[in-house]
Amino acid sequence: MALIYSLHSEILKLLYKRATHVVLFLILVFQTFLANIGASQIVSVGIHATPETTPELVEAIPPIEFLGFDVTLVGVFFMIILGSIYGAEEYKGSAIRTSLLSNTSRSTFLVSKTLVWLVFSFVISFLSIFLTINMTHYVLGQDGLLLFSLNGTVWFYMFLDSIAWTLLGLLAYILALTFKKALVPLLFLLPQVYNLGTFLADHISIAKFLPVSLSYGLIATSPQMLEQNSLQNILLLLCWNLSFLVLAIYRLLKSDVGGGE
């Protein structure tokens, strides 16, 4: 019963948070709008355009199953931000003290908070990606896939993309919960989103195991991006999450619940 009450409380806190409303608008509306613009540009040059036929292109238009997934990289940025805010919110003004007054079990509190974020982030990620890909094929018209049904390959790519969003958002949440500050995951993850991770991976082999680089290997922006072992990337991302989750559990159960150390 305590778990159900705690789950209900965390759902309300997440849904009524202003940051949640802003991020939902950005990933459900703004990202879909960007997909419209991107697909319109593809239509203007032709779905089969190559650098030989269209000199302004750096590379050929990817196969139809990959179209629109480049736009979903935008959502990764916002999910990291929301996860960071949600993970650190309890330590803002020592709000965790109030939370634990109504739920004295710290383990129940942590399980409910993490479970709510995990389910919420996956559902919202998949919905956002679904809207983005369908908008892309809507603009492509007859050259695109049948709306909503798409094809099996695209559905699989959307699932992989959703996992990438979810695990990165979960890592941001866990890091913020562990270190009691949203700034820690933001400083660690956002520079990787801004091509730092790709730059390091190109020059330092071990950098390809950074979280954002691993997640990008799950997002079907091009055939080359999916050449890696997707299952391996998922397992490595899970290792990142579980490692810091263990630390978060230890710190929550053993340390002072105030805003500081």
Secondary structure, 3 states (H helix, E strand, C coil): CHHHHHHHHHHHHHHCCHHHHHHHHHHHHHHHHHHHHHHHHHHHHCCCCCCCCCCCCCCCCCCHHHCCCCCCHHHHHHHHHHHHHHHHHHHHHHHHHHHHHHCCCHHHHHHHHHHHHHHHHHHHHHHHHHHHHHHHHHHHHHHCCCCCCCCHHHHHHHHHHHHHHHHHHHHHHHHHHHHCCCHHHHHHHHHHHHHHHHHHHHHCHHHHHCHHHHHHCCCCCCHHHHCCCHHHHHHHHHHHHHHHHHHHHHHHHHCCCCCCC
